[in-house]
Amino acid sequence: MRDFVILIRTYTSMKKVIIIYGPPGAGKGTQANLLAAKLGFLHFDTGKYLERFVHDPENQKNLIVKKERVLFDAGKLCTPGWVLKIVRKKTAELARSNFGLAFSGSPRTVFEAFGDSKNQGLIEIFEKYYGKKNIIPIALKVAPETSLMRNGGRLVCFTCGTVVLSGNCVGKACPICASPLKRRTLDTPEIIKTRLKEYAERTAPILAGLKKRGYRLNKINGEPLPYAVFKNIIRKIKLS
């Protein structure tokens, strides 16, 4: 019985939202996956969620989705109002699961984060379900050259989502499910540069907005190997 009570207390204390920001290739998804595995969080990868949504064959007759797909495939951020609507709905569903959440790179625009007089932003949703003290923003810092190098060499398994950082493995088998590895259209040098510009102009300003709202921003060097970055995150946010 005592062990059960300890388990419940530990579980309750882990009901937090960790928001990981950083430019393309900073390791947001990798660190969110590590947090999910280590702490039992759910990782909501907004980029992958939107990618599946706009490429879903069942959605291709929807004119709005077709428009958003053009933006997505060009490396530009999708329309904030549209993204907020579908991500807000999914976030509420995840919050009701009573698990902690790890968000990688979302919300992506100031509007998605904070909304306006008529629209509730995602930060307000997080505060509603988790409480402000349980929301932890993290900013991973990497040089533009690192973004280009990492994303330019990234291959993805389109079956299980495994990422392999080696551009020499196109067509080779995924180490997890043996499906062929492919390069995403988002990971060409030209589109990576567009994504870096989009991050600097439209996503990075959220960090200042969070500080203004009273949040402490945890800045982490994203250049080292993933395990070292992860150790720094755990040490910085004091979770284990």
N, C-alpha and C positions, 0 to 999 in steps of 0.2 A: 504494500500500500504506500509506504514511504517513497519507494522508487517511482511509483505512478504519479504521486504528487509532484516530485521533482521534475518528472518528464513534462507534466502539464505546465508548471511554472516556466520551464525552459522554452517550451513551445510558445507560450503567450508572450514571453519577452522577445521572441524573434519575429513578432508580427510588425514588420517594418517595411518601408519602401526605400530602396536604394536606387537612385537615378544616376546612371553613369553617362557623362558627356565626354566628348572628345571628337577630333576631326576623323575623317575616314582613315581606317587602318590603325587607330589608336589602341584597339584591343577591347572595345566596349563589349562586344558579344562574347568574347573569350572570358573576360572577367565576370560578366553576368552569369555565364554557364558555371564557372568555378564557384561563385557565391551560391548558386542554386544547389550545386552538388554538396558543398561544404555545410550549408546552413539549412537546407531543406526549403529554400525559397522557390517560387515559380519565376522563371525567366520569361518576360514578355518582350520579344524582339519585334519592335514596331516595323522596322524595315522589312523583315521577312514576312510579317503579317500583311503589310501593304503589297509586297511583291506577289505573294500568292493570290491576294484579292484581285489585283488588276490583271493578272495573267490567267485567272480561272476561266476556262472555256465557257462556263455557264454565265459569266458576267459580260461577255463580249458584245452582247446585243444592247447593253446599257450604254447610252451615249456619254453619260458622265464618267463612267468607268473607263471608257475608251479614251476620253480626254485626259484623265488622270494617268493612264498608262503611258501616254506620249511624254508627259512630264517626268514620270518615274524613270523611263528608259533613257531619257536624256541626262539623267543625273541631277535633275532639278527637284525641289521639294514639291510635293503635291499640294493642292489648294488647302490652306489651313482649316477653313470651315468644314470641308468635307472630311479631312483627316480627323478633326476633333470629334465630329459626330460619331464616326465608327469606332475610334479608339476609346472614347469616353464610355460607350456602351460596353465594350469588351473589358475595360478596366473595372467597371462596376461589377461585372460577372466574376472577375478574378478576385476582387476584394471580398466578395461574399464567401469565398472558399476558406477564409480565415488563415491563409498562408501569407508569409512575407513575400514581397514582390521585388524583383530586380528588373529595372527598365534599362535597356541599352539605347541611348541616344534619343529618348522621347520623354516629354514633348519636344517637338523640333522647331517650333516657331513661338514667338512671344504670344501670339494670339492663342495657340494651342495650350500654352502653359498657363496663361492668366485670363484668357477670355476677354469679355467686355461687359457692359451693363446688361446685355441680353443673353450672353452665353457664358456658362460656367466652364472655366478652364480646368485642365487636368490637375494642377496643383491644388485647387480647391476641392476636387474630388478626392485626392490623396488625403488631404487634411480631414475631410469628412469621415472617411473610413478608417484612417490609421492614427490621426492626431498629428499635429505639427511636429512635436518632439520626436516622432518616429519616422520622419522623412529625412533621408541622408543623401545630399547631392555630392557627387564626386566628379572631378574634372581631370581627365587623363591628358597629359601634355606630351605631344610628339612633334617633331619637325616636319615640315611639308615633304622633305625628301624621304622621310620614313614612311609617310602615307603613300607616296608614289611607289616606293620599293615594296612595301607589304601588300598593298592591294594589287599592284601590277603582277605579283607572283602568286596571287591567291586563286586556288581552284576549289570548286564546290561540288559535293555530291548532291544531285537534285532529288535523290531518293530519301536519304536520311539527314541531309544538311551538314554533314561533316566537312570541315574546311581544312585544306592542305595548302601550306605555304610553299609551293614549288611549281613554278611555271613549266617545268620539264615533265610534268606528270599528266598532261592532257591526254584523255582517253584511257589512262591506266585505271586500275580498280581501286575503289574506295576501300580503305583499310578496315572499315566497319561492316559494310553491307555488300561490297564487291561491285557496286554499280560504277559505270564510267564517270570519271571526274571531268568537269567542264569549267570553262571560264565564264563568269557572268558578264553581260553586256556593260554593267556598271563599272567594271574593273579595267577598262582601257585607259591609257594615259590621259587622253583628252577629257573623258568623262570624269575621271578622278579629279582633275583640275577644276572642273565645273562644280563638283561636289565640295571641294575645299572652299571655293568661293561662296557657295551656298551656306556652308557651315559658319564661315566667318561673318557673313552679313546677316544671316537670319536665325541661326541657332545660338551662337556664342552670346548675343545680347541677353539671353535668358539668364545667364549666370549672374549678370549685374542685377537683374530683376529679382532673383532669389535672395541675393545679399540685401537688397533694399527691403525685402519682405521679412528680413530677420534671420535668414538661414546662414549657417556657417558652411562655407564651401571647402571641401576637402580636395586639395590639389595634389595629384600624384604623378610622378614621372613615369610615362608609359613606354620609355625607350628600352628598359631592360627586358629580359626574357619573361614570359607570362607568369611563371611561378614566383619570380622575385617581385613583380608588380603586385601580384595577389597578396603576398606576405605584407607588403607595404600598406595595401588597402585594409587588411584585417587589423594591422597595428594601428593605423590612423583612426579607424572608426570604432576600434575597441570591441569588435565582435569576434566570437570564436565558438 
